[in-house]
């Protein structure tokens, strides 16, 4: 078996490949996309970091490729859907750099507070600017932590050790779990209003892009300091620049940028109030050793033993079991993704019921895939089929599964119930024929939904003209409806309209539809 390492990796991982009987490894970094495409057909495994872009076009030439392992967490440089269609397992190494990244955020906060970079630069330039570089204490200051996943929770603990007052916002984790960990749960607006420092620890997703924008900065305490060691684009850089110039924000410590590397004349880099590092959050000897070794072991285990470790697109089951469970694996993952996007509040419980005739197999992989689909919308690439359950437990989510024999009008049925701080949502799904997944119930509404593409749910009063007015409004904005499904409440006068649309619906159009007579609410999402 041949493995290509196309990005720089720690020698410890490379040595594992070289010592493994049955594996031939080539280290060839800095290849252009065209050069990589020319040679990728020779290889069974590919080890990457963030530089290599694994596109659908590249995968077309990867005739022998079986596995891709990323030495790190983020997989935004891999077309996972294309890899899945090609039958290529995609793996990452979550956990290898969580402590490192949290420590870097705290180090950046301290360096910013005490003007360490400016003090070093001025001293090396022959100046003694002691009076100009007065800092402040962290003791008893309030740190707002946005995101309480693996990295955010560690950063919160480190800050608590510095005797800071730590407050936490995470809409996807129950307030009870955060409070049990010893921290105060607050709303985002309250975090903005109270924090002397704000540190970001959320994945980059549609919901978090430009999370800290001009409106957010307006809500903050004057003199706040911002730390972002998560992903570029979560903090709107133009808005941050304006907030620093106005005096609202006293300073910012940035390890990440929307475009990396940023240009030398990037407006933020020209400000004395900004310190920056070139995406060093995971750059420690320990972290790079951890992820390099993990990636090597994952590729070897998969190629030589068919063992799946930390795959984001392949469950940890044998080939025979996978063949029997495959349509249900797809169904429950889509149900989890849908629940995450239509359910509000921090998740407390997930109950999955398997009703009717199912293969006489362990159904645990189905539950894992459902939880993975749910958490993927909250923590992104950090979750996979191996760590989904433990990650949910860390987030304070109680998981239960059960079986029953009678499925009513269906041969088999999966019911997923998600309970949050504020609501309970029930989804039911089934398989038509051999492998056609369908959502057949949303709370009190019966319907038939193909769980893929851009979708919208509209609740409306069941009166003549309401559906037509919604269609006209979408048409005004050149948004085409490719499929419409309508369900009615069992014991009421409301409809649920389920639309499959060809393009996403902008927020302003959603508001226009919600302002129509007889429309109660509209939720858009993507599966």
C-alpha positions as CSV (number, residue, x, y, z in Angstrom):
1,X,0.0,0.0,0.0
2,X,1.3,3.5,-0.9
3,X,0.7,6.6,1.2
4,X,1.4,10.2,0.1
5,X,2.2,12.9,2.7
6,X,1.5,16.1,0.8
7,X,1.8,18.6,3.7
8,X,4.5,19.2,6.3
9,X,4.1,16.8,9.2
10,X,6.0,16.0,12.3
11,X,8.7,13.4,11.8
12,X,7.2,11.2,14.5
13,X,4.3,10.3,12.2
14,X,6.5,9.9,9.1
15,X,8.7,7.4,11.1
16,X,5.6,5.3,11.9
17,X,4.9,4.9,8.2
18,X,8.5,4.1,7.4
19,X,8.7,1.4,10.0
20,X,5.4,-0.2,9.1
21,X,5.6,-3.4,7.0
22,X,3.3,-3.3,4.0
23,X,3.3,0.5,3.8
24,X,5.4,2.5,1.3
25,X,5.4,6.3,2.1
26,X,6.3,9.3,-0.1
27,X,6.7,12.8,1.4
28,X,6.1,15.3,-1.4
29,X,5.0,18.7,-0.1
30,X,4.3,22.0,-1.8
31,X,2.8,20.4,-4.9
32,X,0.5,22.5,-7.1
33,X,-3.0,21.2,-7.7
34,X,-2.0,20.1,-11.2
35,X,1.1,18.2,-9.9
36,X,-0.9,16.5,-7.2
37,X,-3.6,15.5,-9.7
38,X,-1.0,13.9,-11.9
39,X,0.4,11.5,-9.2
40,X,-2.6,10.9,-6.8
41,X,-3.7,7.9,-8.8
42,X,-0.7,5.9,-7.4
43,X,-1.7,6.2,-3.8
44,X,-4.0,4.3,-1.4
45,X,-3.7,6.8,1.4
46,X,-3.2,10.6,1.7
47,X,-2.0,12.4,4.8
48,X,-2.6,16.1,4.8
49,X,-2.8,19.2,7.0
50,X,-4.4,22.5,5.9
51,X,-2.5,23.3,2.7
52,X,-3.6,20.5,0.4
53,X,-7.0,21.1,-1.1
54,X,-8.8,17.8,-1.7
55,X,-11.4,18.8,-4.3
56,X,-13.9,16.8,-6.3
57,X,-11.7,17.3,-9.3
58,X,-8.7,15.9,-7.5
59,X,-10.7,12.9,-6.3
60,X,-11.7,12.1,-9.9
61,X,-8.1,11.2,-10.5
62,X,-7.6,9.3,-7.3
63,X,-8.4,5.9,-8.7
64,X,-6.8,3.9,-5.9
65,X,-7.4,6.3,-3.0
66,X,-9.1,4.6,0.0
67,X,-8.4,7.0,2.9
68,X,-7.6,10.6,3.7
69,X,-6.3,11.6,7.2
70,X,-6.0,15.2,8.3
71,X,-3.4,15.8,11.0
72,X,-5.7,18.3,12.8
73,X,-9.4,19.0,13.3
74,X,-10.5,21.2,10.4
75,X,-11.7,19.6,7.2
76,X,-12.8,22.7,5.3
77,X,-10.1,21.9,2.7
78,X,-11.7,18.5,1.9
79,X,-14.8,17.9,-0.2
80,X,-16.3,15.3,2.1
81,X,-19.4,14.7,0.0
82,X,-17.2,14.0,-3.1
83,X,-15.0,11.7,-1.0
84,X,-18.0,9.8,0.3
85,X,-19.4,9.3,-3.2
86,X,-16.0,8.1,-4.3
87,X,-15.9,5.6,-1.3
88,X,-12.9,7.3,0.3
89,X,-12.9,7.4,4.1
90,X,-12.1,10.9,5.6
91,X,-10.6,11.0,9.1
92,X,-9.3,13.8,11.4
93,X,-7.6,13.9,14.7
94,X,-9.8,15.8,17.2
95,X,-8.4,16.3,20.7
96,X,-4.7,16.4,19.6
97,X,-4.5,20.2,19.9
98,X,-7.3,21.3,22.2
99,X,-5.1,22.2,25.2
100,X,-2.6,23.9,22.9
101,X,-5.2,26.1,21.3
102,X,-6.8,27.1,24.6
103,X,-3.4,27.9,26.1
104,X,-2.6,30.1,23.1
105,X,-5.9,32.1,23.6
106,X,-4.9,32.8,27.2
107,X,-1.4,33.7,26.2
108,X,-2.6,36.1,23.6
109,X,-5.0,37.7,26.1
110,X,-2.2,38.2,28.6
111,X,0.2,39.5,25.9
112,X,-2.4,42.0,24.7
113,X,-3.2,43.2,28.2
114,X,0.4,43.8,29.2
115,X,1.5,45.2,25.8
116,X,4.3,42.6,25.6
117,X,4.7,42.7,21.8
118,X,4.9,46.5,21.7
119,X,7.2,46.5,24.7
120,X,9.6,44.0,23.0
121,X,9.6,45.9,19.7
122,X,10.2,49.3,21.3
123,X,13.0,48.0,23.5
124,X,14.7,46.3,20.5
125,X,14.4,49.6,18.7
126,X,16.4,51.3,21.4
127,X,13.5,53.0,23.2
128,X,12.4,52.8,26.9
129,X,8.6,53.4,26.5
130,X,7.7,52.4,30.0
131,X,5.2,55.2,30.6
132,X,3.4,54.6,27.2
133,X,2.9,50.9,27.7
134,X,0.9,50.7,31.0
135,X,-1.3,47.6,31.0
136,X,-4.1,46.2,33.2
137,X,-4.7,43.3,35.5
138,X,-6.6,40.2,34.6
139,X,-7.5,39.6,38.2
140,X,-11.2,40.0,38.9
141,X,-12.0,41.0,35.3
142,X,-14.9,39.3,33.5
143,X,-14.0,37.0,30.6
144,X,-16.9,36.1,28.2
145,X,-16.3,32.7,26.6
146,X,-18.3,32.2,23.4
147,X,-18.5,28.5,22.8
148,X,-18.1,25.8,25.5
149,X,-16.7,22.9,23.4
150,X,-13.5,21.1,24.1
151,X,-11.3,24.2,23.6
152,X,-13.7,26.8,25.1
153,X,-14.2,24.8,28.3
154,X,-10.4,24.4,28.8
155,X,-9.9,28.2,28.2
156,X,-12.6,28.9,30.7
157,X,-10.9,26.7,33.3
158,X,-7.5,28.3,32.7
159,X,-9.1,31.8,33.1
160,X,-10.8,30.7,36.3
161,X,-7.4,29.7,37.6
162,X,-6.3,33.3,36.9
163,X,-9.1,34.3,39.2
164,X,-11.1,35.9,36.5
165,X,-14.9,36.0,36.5
166,X,-15.9,33.7,33.7
167,X,-19.3,33.8,31.9
168,X,-20.2,31.5,29.1
169,X,-22.6,31.6,26.1
170,X,-23.2,28.5,24.0
171,X,-26.7,28.2,22.5
172,X,-26.2,24.5,21.8
173,X,-25.3,23.4,25.4
174,X,-27.8,23.4,28.2
175,X,-27.4,26.1,30.9
176,X,-27.5,23.3,33.5
177,X,-24.4,21.6,32.0
178,X,-22.4,24.9,32.0
179,X,-23.4,25.7,35.5
180,X,-22.5,22.2,36.7
181,X,-19.0,22.8,35.3
182,X,-18.8,25.8,37.6
183,X,-19.5,28.7,35.2
184,X,-22.3,31.2,34.8
185,X,-24.4,30.8,31.7
186,X,-25.6,34.0,30.1
187,X,-27.2,35.2,26.9
188,X,-25.0,36.5,24.1
189,X,-26.3,40.1,24.6
190,X,-25.5,39.8,28.4
191,X,-22.0,38.5,27.6
192,X,-21.4,41.4,25.3
193,X,-22.6,43.9,28.0
194,X,-20.6,42.5,30.9
195,X,-17.3,41.2,29.5
196,X,-14.0,43.0,29.8
197,X,-12.5,40.4,27.5
198,X,-14.3,38.1,24.9
199,X,-12.6,35.0,23.6
200,X,-14.1,33.0,20.6
201,X,-14.2,29.2,20.6
202,X,-16.9,28.2,18.0
203,X,-16.5,26.5,14.6
204,X,-16.8,28.5,11.4
205,X,-20.3,27.8,10.1
206,X,-23.1,29.8,8.4
207,X,-24.5,30.7,11.8
208,X,-21.1,32.0,13.1
209,X,-19.7,33.9,10.2
210,X,-19.6,37.6,11.2
211,X,-20.9,36.6,14.6
212,X,-19.0,39.6,16.0
213,X,-20.2,42.4,13.6
214,X,-20.9,46.1,14.0
215,X,-24.1,45.5,15.9
216,X,-22.4,43.1,18.3
217,X,-19.6,45.7,19.0
218,X,-22.3,48.3,19.8
219,X,-23.6,46.1,22.6
220,X,-20.2,45.6,24.2
221,X,-18.7,47.4,27.2
222,X,-16.4,50.3,26.2
223,X,-12.8,49.2,26.5
224,X,-13.5,45.5,25.8
225,X,-10.6,43.3,24.4
226,X,-11.3,40.6,21.8
227,X,-9.4,37.3,21.4
228,X,-9.9,35.1,18.3
229,X,-8.0,31.9,18.1
230,X,-10.8,30.0,16.4
231,X,-11.4,30.7,12.7
232,X,-11.1,33.8,10.5
233,X,-14.4,35.3,9.5
234,X,-16.2,34.7,12.8
235,X,-15.1,38.3,13.7
236,X,-16.0,40.8,11.0
237,X,-12.6,42.4,10.4
238,X,-13.9,45.7,9.0
239,X,-16.3,46.1,11.9
240,X,-13.5,45.3,14.4
241,X,-11.3,47.9,12.8
242,X,-14.0,50.5,13.1
243,X,-14.7,49.5,16.7
244,X,-11.0,49.9,17.7
245,X,-10.8,53.3,15.9
246,X,-13.8,54.5,17.7
247,X,-12.5,53.4,21.1
248,X,-15.3,50.9,21.8
249,X,-12.7,48.1,21.6
250,X,-9.5,48.7,23.4
251,X,-7.5,45.9,21.6
252,X,-7.6,42.6,19.8
253,X,-5.5,39.5,19.7
254,X,-5.9,37.6,16.5
255,X,-4.4,34.2,15.5
256,X,-6.7,33.8,12.5
257,X,-7.9,35.9,9.5
258,X,-10.6,35.7,6.9
259,X,-7.8,35.4,4.2
260,X,-4.6,33.7,5.3
261,X,-2.0,34.9,5.1
262,X,-3.3,38.5,5.4
263,X,-1.6,41.2,3.3
264,X,1.1,43.2,5.0
265,X,-1.1,46.3,4.7
266,X,-4.1,44.7,6.3
267,X,-5.8,47.5,8.2
268,X,-5.9,45.6,11.5
269,X,-2.2,44.9,11.3
270,X,-1.5,48.6,11.1
271,X,-3.1,49.3,14.5
272,X,-1.0,49.4,17.7
273,X,-4.0,48.0,19.6
274,X,-3.8,44.7,17.6
275,X,-1.4,41.9,18.2
276,X,-1.4,38.9,15.9
277,X,0.2,35.5,15.3
278,X,0.2,33.4,12.0
279,X,-2.4,30.8,13.0
280,X,-0.2,29.3,15.8
281,X,-3.1,28.0,17.9
282,X,-2.1,24.4,17.3
283,X,1.6,25.0,16.7
284,X,3.3,23.4,19.7
285,X,5.7,20.4,19.5
286,X,3.4,18.3,21.6
287,X,0.3,19.1,19.5
288,X,2.0,18.5,16.2
289,X,3.5,15.2,17.5
290,X,0.0,14.1,18.7
291,X,-1.8,14.8,15.4
292,X,1.0,13.4,13.2
293,X,1.1,10.1,15.1
294,X,-2.7,9.9,15.2
295,X,-3.0,10.5,11.4
296,X,-0.4,7.9,10.6
297,X,-1.9,5.2,12.9
298,X,-5.4,5.9,11.4
299,X,-4.2,5.4,7.8
300,X,-2.3,2.2,8.7
301,X,-5.2,0.8,10.6
302,X,-7.6,1.4,7.8
303,X,-5.4,0.2,4.9
304,X,-4.0,-2.9,6.6
305,X,-6.9,-3.9,9.0
306,X,-10.0,-2.2,7.7
307,X,-10.3,-0.5,11.1
308,X,-12.0,2.9,11.1
309,X,-10.7,5.5,13.6
310,X,-12.2,9.0,13.8
311,X,-13.8,8.9,10.4
312,X,-16.3,11.7,9.7
313,X,-18.0,9.9,6.8
314,X,-17.7,6.2,7.6
315,X,-19.2,4.5,10.7
316,X,-17.0,2.1,12.7
317,X,-18.7,-1.1,11.4
318,X,-17.7,-4.0,9.2
319,X,-18.5,-4.0,5.5
320,X,-21.4,-6.5,5.8
321,X,-23.1,-4.6,8.5
322,X,-22.6,-1.3,6.7
323,X,-24.3,-2.7,3.6
324,X,-27.4,-3.6,5.7
325,X,-27.6,-0.4,7.8
326,X,-26.5,2.0,5.1
327,X,-30.0,3.5,4.2
328,X,-30.8,3.9,7.9
329,X,-27.4,5.5,8.6
330,X,-28.1,8.1,6.0
331,X,-31.7,8.7,7.3
332,X,-30.7,9.2,11.0
333,X,-27.8,11.5,10.2
334,X,-30.1,13.7,8.1
335,X,-32.7,13.6,10.9
336,X,-30.0,14.8,13.4
337,X,-28.9,17.6,11.1
338,X,-32.5,18.7,10.6
339,X,-33.2,18.6,14.3
340,X,-30.2,20.8,15.0
341,X,-31.4,23.5,12.5
342,X,-35.1,23.6,13.5
343,X,-34.8,23.2,17.3
344,X,-34.0,26.2,19.5
345,X,-32.2,26.2,22.9
346,X,-29.5,24.2,24.5
347,X,-30.0,20.4,24.0
348,X,-30.7,18.4,27.2
349,X,-31.9,15.1,25.8
350,X,-32.0,13.1,22.6
351,X,-34.3,10.0,22.5
352,X,-34.1,7.7,19.4
353,X,-36.8,5.0,19.0
354,X,-36.5,2.2,16.4
355,X,-40.0,0.9,15.6
356,X,-41.0,-2.0,13.4
357,X,-38.8,-4.4,11.4
358,X,-35.1,-3.6,11.5
359,X,-32.1,-5.8,10.6
360,X,-31.3,-8.1,13.4
361,X,-28.1,-6.1,14.1
362,X,-26.7,-3.8,16.8
363,X,-28.5,-0.5,16.1
364,X,-25.9,1.5,18.1
365,X,-24.2,2.8,14.9
366,X,-27.5,4.3,13.9
367,X,-27.8,6.2,17.1
368,X,-24.2,7.4,16.8
369,X,-24.8,8.6,13.3
370,X,-27.9,10.5,14.4
371,X,-25.9,12.2,17.2
372,X,-23.1,13.0,14.8
373,X,-25.5,14.7,12.4
374,X,-27.0,16.7,15.3
375,X,-23.6,17.8,16.8
376,X,-22.1,18.5,13.4
377,X,-24.3,21.6,13.2
378,X,-22.9,22.7,16.5
379,X,-19.2,21.8,16.6
380,X,-18.4,21.1,12.9
381,X,-15.5,18.9,12.1
382,X,-14.8,18.2,15.8
383,X,-17.4,15.4,15.8
384,X,-17.1,12.0,14.1
385,X,-18.5,8.5,14.5
386,X,-16.0,7.6,17.2
387,X,-16.4,10.6,19.5
388,X,-20.0,11.6,18.9
389,X,-21.4,9.9,22.1
390,X,-18.6,11.0,24.4
391,X,-18.8,14.6,23.0
392,X,-22.5,14.7,23.6
393,X,-21.9,13.5,27.2
394,X,-19.4,16.2,27.7
395,X,-22.0,18.7,26.5
396,X,-24.4,17.4,29.1
397,X,-26.8,15.7,26.6
398,X,-28.6,12.6,27.8
399,X,-29.0,10.0,25.1
400,X,-31.4,7.1,25.1
401,X,-32.5,4.5,22.5
402,X,-35.3,2.0,22.5
403,X,-37.1,-0.4,20.1
404,X,-40.7,-1.4,19.5
405,X,-42.4,-3.9,17.2
406,X,-45.4,-1.9,15.8
407,X,-44.7,0.8,13.3
408,X,-48.3,1.6,12.2
409,X,-48.5,2.2,8.5
410,X,-44.8,1.7,7.9
411,X,-42.6,-1.3,7.8
412,X,-40.0,0.5,9.9
413,X,-39.8,3.9,11.5
414,X,-37.2,6.0,13.3
415,X,-38.4,8.5,15.8
416,X,-36.0,11.2,17.1
417,X,-37.0,13.4,20.0
418,X,-34.8,16.3,20.9
419,X,-35.5,18.1,24.2
420,X,-33.9,21.5,24.8
421,X,-34.2,24.2,27.5
422,X,-37.2,25.7,25.6
423,X,-38.9,23.1,23.5
424,X,-39.4,19.5,22.3
425,X,-39.2,18.5,18.7
426,X,-40.3,15.2,17.2
427,X,-39.2,13.8,13.8
428,X,-40.1,10.5,12.3
429,X,-38.4,9.0,9.3
430,X,-38.5,5.8,7.3
431,X,-37.1,4.1,4.2
432,X,-39.2,3.7,1.1
433,X,-38.2,0.8,-1.1
434,X,-34.5,-0.2,-0.7
435,X,-32.9,3.1,0.1
436,X,-35.2,6.1,-0.3
437,X,-35.0,8.1,2.9
438,X,-38.1,10.2,3.9
439,X,-39.1,12.4,6.8
440,X,-42.8,11.5,7.4
441,X,-43.6,13.5,10.5
442,X,-42.6,16.7,12.2
443,X,-44.3,17.1,15.6
444,X,-48.1,17.0,14.9
445,X,-47.7,17.2,11.1
446,X,-47.7,14.3,8.8
447,X,-45.9,14.8,5.4
448,X,-43.3,13.3,3.1
449,X,-40.0,15.0,2.8
450,X,-36.8,14.0,0.9
451,X,-34.1,15.1,3.3
452,X,-31.6,16.8,1.0
453,X,-30.8,20.2,-0.5
454,X,-32.0,23.7,0.5
455,X,-35.2,23.4,2.5
456,X,-37.7,25.6,4.3
457,X,-40.5,25.0,6.8
458,X,-43.4,27.5,6.9
459,X,-46.2,27.3,9.5
460,X,-49.3,29.0,8.3
461,X,-53.0,29.3,9.0
462,X,-55.0,26.9,6.8
463,X,-57.0,29.4,4.8
464,X,-57.4,30.0,1.0
465,X,-54.7,32.1,-0.6
466,X,-51.9,31.6,2.0
467,X,-49.9,29.2,0.0
468,X,-50.3,31.3,-3.2
469,X,-49.0,34.5,-1.4
470,X,-45.9,32.6,-0.2
471,X,-45.1,31.4,-3.7
472,X,-45.6,34.8,-5.2
473,X,-43.3,36.4,-2.6
474,X,-40.5,33.8,-3.4
475,X,-41.1,34.4,-7.1
476,X,-40.5,38.2,-6.6
477,X,-37.0,37.4,-5.4
478,X,-36.3,34.8,-8.2
479,X,-36.3,31.9,-5.7
480,X,-37.5,28.8,-7.5
481,X,-39.5,26.1,-5.7
482,X,-38.5,22.6,-7.0
483,X,-40.8,20.7,-4.7
484,X,-43.6,21.5,-2.2
485,X,-45.1,19.3,0.4
486,X,-48.0,20.3,2.7
487,X,-49.1,18.7,5.9
488,X,-51.9,19.5,8.3
489,X,-52.0,19.6,12.0
490,X,-53.8,16.6,13.4
491,X,-56.2,18.6,15.6
492,X,-56.0,22.2,14.5
493,X,-56.3,24.8,11.7
494,X,-52.6,25.1,10.8
495,X,-50.6,23.8,7.9
496,X,-46.9,23.1,7.6
497,X,-45.5,23.8,4.2
498,X,-42.2,22.1,3.3
499,X,-40.4,23.6,0.4
500,X,-37.3,22.4,-1.5
501,X,-35.8,25.4,-3.1
502,X,-32.9,25.8,-5.6
503,X,-31.1,28.5,-3.7
504,X,-30.9,29.6,0.0
505,X,-33.5,32.2,1.1
506,X,-31.9,35.4,2.4
507,X,-32.9,36.6,5.9
508,X,-34.7,39.7,4.5
509,X,-36.9,37.5,2.3
510,X,-37.7,35.2,5.3
511,X,-38.8,38.4,7.2
512,X,-41.0,39.5,4.3
513,X,-42.7,36.1,4.2
514,X,-43.2,36.1,8.0
515,X,-44.9,39.5,7.6
516,X,-47.5,38.1,5.3
517,X,-51.0,37.6,6.6
518,X,-51.7,34.0,7.8
519,X,-48.0,33.1,8.0
520,X,-46.9,32.1,11.5
521,X,-43.1,31.4,11.0
522,X,-40.5,30.3,8.5
523,X,-37.3,28.3,9.1
524,X,-34.7,27.6,6.4
525,X,-31.9,25.1,6.5
526,X,-29.8,22.8,4.4
527,X,-29.4,19.0,4.4
